[in-house]
């Protein structure tokens, strides 16, 4: 295991050096961002952008100028601001695409029930407002979208696919903010047999479920209340509320969808009165904000947690499905990390859309680099890395990493080895919490 970790560190060291130096300079020239030899080249630009945004919560042009100064590059704020151009955006976009391929390292967690699958992919999205001047490029919802405070009509929706089992980013894309999650299908590309995908209602599309099933993969999703289900033998429509009357829990094989009719298990668990009331308050608030009234049928179905899955009972039984679905919460914690510590939902450059997009790509690159680095951590059995603690530790040491990549101090392999050891000792999730059992502990209890 030690040899594997050292091999990964050596490989990552090589990848980081090439990405932030040779590859950056090569791409910056190819796209026309750098047209002649000068001190501010592609490598110095992307390092200032990425590490500036990791190290400082509110990274300004002045912050980037200070970083560049440590690399013996003197440039004014006006001079750097002038460099945010269409070519700069194309450069950062291509670097982001390189990072997507390069930093897909994995760190499989020790969890028997999930290790039945090749991967356990979680999907979620997050909305970010953009300046109104960018409405023609990326249409958004404005302040009507969820809890968005910025009343602009431009925005993007970030789509994240996180492999929880292997602790690796699978996909990180963005699209127009006005597009629905149901319209996002990129996660279906590259599906492998025995993958498990866990969805919330935003991605509930029966035709996608069918595609997953035909690929030999599996899914778990909440049930969308207006979706028809049919008896497998008679093909007769099942009225779910009538079927559930008088029961506290239920599991049944049905056909899902009016057109697709895919075979699934539908698993239903009655909630407590307190849980039902909390759900109704949330549902009524959402309905009111969107100008509609929830139907009587939907109100009654709020008394139930209902899931659909094509995972056979021999792999995961009905009770275990309820616990496995809790894993989806981890992707929401990831977005919370990105927003709290890299300000992914706050982009600068209100009057310069090129700066906004450069910053967005820089932050996405920072996220990908971070996840590539944690793939080198060696963890003891029954321990789990806290990504928040790990990112905060990287934040403390980012200036040192910046200087190393500029060949100013130390050795990159030594830095990475030291950082991963610190992560494995001091950036772990707390095992003994009185308030709540961790997701991983809950999963361990199933086996």
C-alpha positions in Angstrom: 0.0 0.0 0.0 2.9 2.4 0.8 4.4 1.7 -2.6 1.1 2.4 -4.3 0.8 5.7 -2.4 4.3 6.8 -3.3 3.7 5.8 -7.0 0.5 8.0 -6.9 2.4 10.9 -5.4 5.2 10.6 -8.0 2.5 10.5 -10.8 0.6 13.5 -9.3 3.8 15.5 -8.9 4.6 14.9 -12.6 1.0 15.8 -13.7 0.8 19.0 -11.6 4.2 20.2 -12.9 3.3 19.5 -16.5 -0.2 21.0 -16.2 0.8 24.3 -14.5 3.9 24.8 -16.6 4.6 23.1 -20.0 0.9 22.4 -20.8 -0.2 25.8 -19.8 2.4 27.6 -21.9 1.7 25.3 -24.9 -2.1 25.9 -24.8 -1.8 29.6 -24.1 0.2 30.0 -27.3 -2.0 27.7 -29.3 -5.2 29.7 -28.5 -3.6 33.1 -29.1 -3.6 34.2 -25.4 0.1 34.6 -25.5 1.3 36.0 -28.9 4.9 37.0 -28.0 7.4 36.3 -25.3 6.7 38.2 -22.2 7.0 37.8 -18.4 3.3 37.1 -17.9 2.9 33.8 -19.8 0.2 31.1 -19.7 1.7 29.2 -16.8 2.1 32.2 -14.5 -1.5 33.4 -15.4 -3.2 30.1 -14.5 -1.2 29.6 -11.3 -2.1 33.1 -10.1 -5.8 32.4 -11.0 -6.1 28.9 -9.4 -3.9 29.3 -6.3 -5.2 32.8 -5.7 -8.7 31.5 -5.6 -7.7 28.6 -3.3 -5.8 30.7 -0.9 -8.1 33.7 -0.5 -11.8 33.6 0.0 -12.4 36.9 -1.9 -9.6 36.8 -4.5 -9.1 40.2 -6.1 -6.9 41.3 -9.0 -4.6 42.8 -6.4 -4.2 39.4 -4.7 -3.2 37.9 -8.1 -0.7 40.7 -8.7 0.9 40.0 -5.3 1.2 36.3 -6.2 2.8 37.2 -9.6 5.2 39.5 -7.8 6.5 36.5 -5.8 7.2 34.9 -9.2 9.2 38.0 -10.1 6.5 39.3 -12.5 5.6 42.9 -11.9 2.3 43.9 -13.3 -0.3 46.6 -12.4 -3.9 45.8 -11.6 -4.9 47.6 -14.8 -2.4 45.6 -16.8 -3.7 42.3 -15.4 -7.3 43.3 -15.9 -6.6 44.1 -19.5 -5.4 40.4 -20.0 -9.0 39.1 -19.4 -10.0 38.6 -23.0 -11.8 36.2 -25.2 -8.5 34.4 -25.8 -8.0 34.2 -22.0 -11.4 32.5 -21.6 -10.5 30.0 -24.3 -7.2 29.3 -22.6 -8.8 28.7 -19.2 -11.6 26.6 -20.8 -9.0 24.3 -22.4 -7.0 24.1 -19.2 -10.2 23.1 -17.4 -10.8 20.3 -19.9 -7.3 19.1 -19.5 -7.8 19.1 -15.7 -11.0 17.0 -16.1 -9.0 14.2 -17.7 -5.8 14.6 -15.7 -6.9 14.7 -12.1 -9.3 11.8 -11.8 -7.6 10.0 -8.9 -9.6 7.7 -6.7 -9.5 6.8 -3.0 -11.9 3.9 -2.4 -13.7 4.0 1.0 -13.9 0.8 3.1 -17.7 0.0 2.8 -18.7 -3.6 2.1 -22.3 -2.9 1.0 -21.1 -0.3 -1.6 -18.1 -2.3 -2.8 -20.6 -4.6 -4.5 -20.6 -1.9 -7.2 -17.9 -0.5 -9.5 -18.8 3.1 -8.5 -21.5 4.9 -6.6 -22.3 8.1 -8.4 -24.2 11.0 -6.8 -25.7 13.8 -9.0 -26.6 17.4 -8.0 -26.6 20.9 -9.3 -26.0 24.4 -8.0 -27.0 27.7 -9.4 -24.7 30.7 -9.7 -25.8 34.2 -10.7 -23.8 36.1 -13.3 -23.8 39.8 -14.2 -26.9 40.9 -16.2 -24.6 41.9 -19.1 -24.1 38.1 -19.7 -27.8 37.3 -20.2 -27.3 36.7 -24.0 -24.6 34.1 -23.1 -26.2 32.4 -20.1 -29.8 32.9 -19.3 -30.8 32.6 -15.7 -33.8 32.7 -13.3 -33.0 35.9 -11.4 -34.1 36.1 -7.8 -37.0 33.7 -8.4 -34.6 30.8 -8.4 -34.5 29.1 -5.0 -32.8 31.4 -2.5 -30.8 33.5 -5.1 -30.2 37.0 -3.7 -28.8 38.5 -6.8 -31.7 39.8 -9.0 -30.0 39.3 -12.4 -31.3 37.5 -15.4 -28.1 35.7 -16.1 -26.8 32.6 -14.4 -25.3 29.2 -14.8 -26.1 25.8 -13.4 -23.1 23.7 -12.3 -23.7 19.9 -12.7 -21.6 17.7 -10.5 -21.3 13.9 -10.6 -19.3 12.6 -7.6 -18.2 9.0 -7.2 -18.7 8.5 -3.4 -17.3 4.9 -3.4 -14.0 6.0 -5.0 -14.1 9.6 -3.6 -13.5 11.1 -7.0 -15.1 13.7 -9.2 -16.6 12.0 -12.3 -18.0 15.0 -14.1 -18.1 18.7 -13.5 -19.9 20.7 -16.1 -22.0 23.9 -16.4 -24.9 25.0 -18.6 -27.4 27.8 -18.9 -29.0 28.5 -15.5 -32.5 28.3 -17.0 -32.1 24.7 -18.1 -33.7 22.0 -15.9 -31.7 19.2 -14.3 -33.9 16.8 -16.3 -32.2 18.2 -19.4 -28.8 17.2 -18.2 -27.8 13.8 -19.7 -24.0 13.9 -19.8 -23.8 11.6 -16.8 -25.1 8.8 -19.1 -22.0 9.0 -21.2 -19.4 6.5 -20.0 -21.7 4.3 -17.9 -20.2 1.0 -17.0 -22.0 -2.2 -16.0 -22.4 -2.5 -12.2 -22.3 1.3 -11.6 -24.8 2.6 -9.0 -26.3 6.1 -9.6 -28.3 7.9 -6.8 -30.7 10.7 -7.8 -33.0 13.2 -6.3 -36.3 14.2 -8.0 -34.6 16.8 -10.2 -33.1 14.0 -12.4 -36.3 11.8 -12.5 -36.5 10.8 -16.1 -37.9 7.2 -16.8 -36.1 7.0 -20.2 -32.8 7.7 -18.5 -33.5 5.0 -15.9 -34.1 2.6 -18.8 -30.8 3.6 -20.4 -29.0 2.9 -17.1 -30.8 -0.5 -16.8 -29.9 -1.5 -20.4 -26.2 -0.6 -19.7 -26.2 -3.2 -16.8 -26.0 -0.4 -14.2 -28.2 0.4 -11.3 -30.1 3.4 -9.9 -31.9 4.5 -6.7 -34.2 7.5 -6.9 -37.0 9.2 -5.0 -40.4 8.5 -6.7 -42.1 11.4 -8.5 -45.7 11.4 -7.4 -47.3 12.0 -10.8 -45.5 9.0 -12.5 -47.7 6.1 -13.4 -46.9 2.6 -12.0 -48.4 -0.6 -13.4 -48.8 -4.2 -12.1 -46.2 -6.5 -13.7 -48.6 -9.3 -14.4 -51.8 -7.5 -15.4 -50.3 -4.3 -16.7 -53.1 -2.5 -14.8 -52.4 1.0 -13.4 -51.8 0.9 -9.6 -53.3 3.7 -7.5 -50.5 4.1 -5.0 -52.4 5.7 -2.2 -55.1 3.0 -2.3 -52.4 0.3 -2.3 -50.6 1.9 0.7 -53.8 2.3 2.8 -53.4 0.7 6.2 -49.7 -0.1 5.8 -46.6 1.2 7.5 -44.1 0.0 4.9 -44.2 -1.7 1.5 -42.1 -3.1 -1.2 -43.4 -4.2 -4.6 -42.1 -4.9 -8.1 -43.9 -2.7 -10.6 -43.6 -1.2 -14.1 -42.6 2.5 -14.0 -43.7 5.0 -16.6 -46.6 5.3 -19.1 -44.3 5.0 -22.2 -41.1 3.4 -21.0 -42.5 0.9 -18.5 -39.2 -0.2 -16.8 -39.3 -2.9 -14.1 -38.4 -1.5 -10.7 -38.9 -2.1 -7.0 -41.0 0.6 -5.3 -40.1 0.9 -1.6 -42.4 2.9 0.7 -41.9 3.9 4.3 -44.5 5.7 6.4 -43.1 8.8 8.1 -43.8 10.1 11.6 -46.4 12.8 12.0 -43.6 15.3 12.9 -41.7 14.4 9.7 -44.9 14.7 7.6 -45.7 18.1 9.0 -42.2 19.4 8.2 -42.5 18.1 4.7 -45.8 19.8 4.2 -44.5 23.1 5.4 -41.6 22.9 3.0 -43.8 21.8 0.1 -46.5 24.5 0.7 -43.8 27.2 0.9 -42.3 26.0 -2.4 -45.8 25.9 -4.1 -46.6 29.3 -2.9 -43.4 30.8 -4.2 -44.1 29.3 -7.6 -47.8 30.3 -7.7 -49.5 27.0 -7.5 -51.3 24.8 -5.0 -50.2 21.3 -4.2 -52.9 18.6 -5.0 -54.6 16.6 -2.3 -52.9 13.4 -3.7 -49.5 15.0 -3.4 -50.3 16.2 0.2 -51.2 12.6 1.2 -48.1 11.2 -0.4 -45.9 13.5 1.7 -46.7 11.1 4.6 -44.4 8.6 2.8 -40.7 8.2 1.8 -40.9 6.5 -1.5 -38.0 5.2 -3.6 -37.7 3.3 -6.9 -34.7 1.2 -7.8 -33.6 -1.6 -10.2 -31.0 -2.9 -7.7 -32.0 -6.5 -6.9 -33.0 -7.4 -3.4 -30.1 -9.9 -3.3 -27.7 -6.9 -3.3 -29.6 -4.4 -1.2 -32.9 -5.0 0.7 -35.6 -2.5 1.2 -34.5 -1.4 4.6 -30.9 -0.9 3.4 -32.1 1.2 0.4 -33.3 3.9 2.8 -29.8 4.1 4.4 -27.9 3.9 1.1 -30.0 6.8 -0.3 -28.6 9.0 2.6 -25.2 8.9 0.8 -26.7 11.5 -1.6 -26.3 14.1 1.2 -22.6 14.0 0.7 -22.8 15.8 -2.7 -24.7 18.6 -1.0 -21.9 18.9 1.5 -19.4 19.1 -1.4 -21.3 22.1 -2.9 -21.3 23.7 0.6 -17.5 23.2 0.7 -17.1 24.8 -2.7 -19.3 27.8 -1.8 -17.9 28.3 1.7 -14.2 28.0 0.9 -13.7 28.8 -2.8 -16.8 31.1 -3.2 -18.0 29.1 -6.3 -21.3 31.0 -6.1 -19.7 34.4 -6.1 -17.9 35.6 -9.3 -16.2 38.9 -9.7 -15.9 41.1 -12.8 -19.4 42.7 -13.0 -18.4 44.8 -16.0 -16.1 42.3 -17.7 -17.7 38.9 -18.7 -14.3 37.6 -19.7 -13.0 38.0 -16.2 -16.1 36.2 -14.8 -15.6 33.2 -17.0 -11.8 33.1 -16.3 -12.6 33.1 -12.6 -15.2 30.3 -13.0 -12.8 28.1 -14.9 -10.0 28.8 -12.4 -12.3 27.8 -9.5 -13.3 24.6 -11.3 -9.6 23.8 -12.0 -8.9 24.4 -8.3 -11.6 21.9 -7.3 -10.3 19.3 -9.8 -6.7 19.7 -8.6 -7.9 19.3 -5.0 -9.7 16.1 -5.7 -6.7 14.8 -7.6 -4.5 15.4 -4.6 -6.8 13.7 -2.1 -6.6 10.5 -4.2 -3.1 10.1 -2.9 -4.1 9.9 0.8 -3.6 6.6 2.6 -6.3 6.0 5.2 -6.6 3.5 8.0 -9.5 1.1 8.1 -12.8 2.6 9.3 -11.6 6.2 8.8 -13.0 8.8 6.4 -11.4 11.9 5.1 -13.1 15.2 5.8 -12.9 17.1 2.6 -13.6 20.4 4.4 -10.8 19.9 6.8 -8.5 18.8 4.0 -9.3 21.8 1.9 -8.7 24.2 4.8 -5.3 22.6 5.3 -4.5 23.0 1.6 -5.6 26.6 1.9 -3.0 27.2 4.6 -0.2 25.7 2.4 -1.2 27.0 -1.0 1.5 29.8 -1.1 4.1 27.1 -0.5 2.6 25.0 -3.4 2.6 28.1 -5.7 6.3 28.7 -5.0 7.2 25.1 -5.5 5.5 25.0 -8.9 7.6 28.1 -9.8 10.8 26.2 -8.8 11.4 28.7 -6.0 11.4 26.4 -2.9 11.5 22.7 -2.0 10.4 19.7 -3.9 6.9 18.9 -5.1 7.0 15.2 -4.2 8.2 16.1 -0.6 5.4 18.6 -0.3 2.7 16.2 -1.5 4.0 13.4 0.8 4.0 15.7 3.8 0.5 17.1 3.0 -1.1 13.7 2.5 0.4 12.4 5.8 -1.1 15.5 7.6 -4.5 14.9 5.9 -4.5 11.2 7.0 -3.8 12.2 10.6 -5.6 15.5 11.2 -8.2 15.9 8.4 -10.5 13.0 9.3 -14.2 13.0 10.0 -15.0 12.8 13.7 -15.9 9.3 14.7 -17.5 10.0 18.0 -20.2 12.5 17.6 -23.2 12.6 20.0 -25.5 14.5 17.7 -25.6 12.4 14.6 -24.2 9.1 13.3 -22.1 9.6 10.2 -23.2 8.3 6.8 -20.2 5.8 6.6 -21.0 4.5 10.1 -24.6 3.9 9.1 -23.5 2.0 6.0 -21.1 -0.1 8.1 -24.0 -1.1 10.3 -25.8 -2.7 7.3 -23.2 -5.4 6.9 
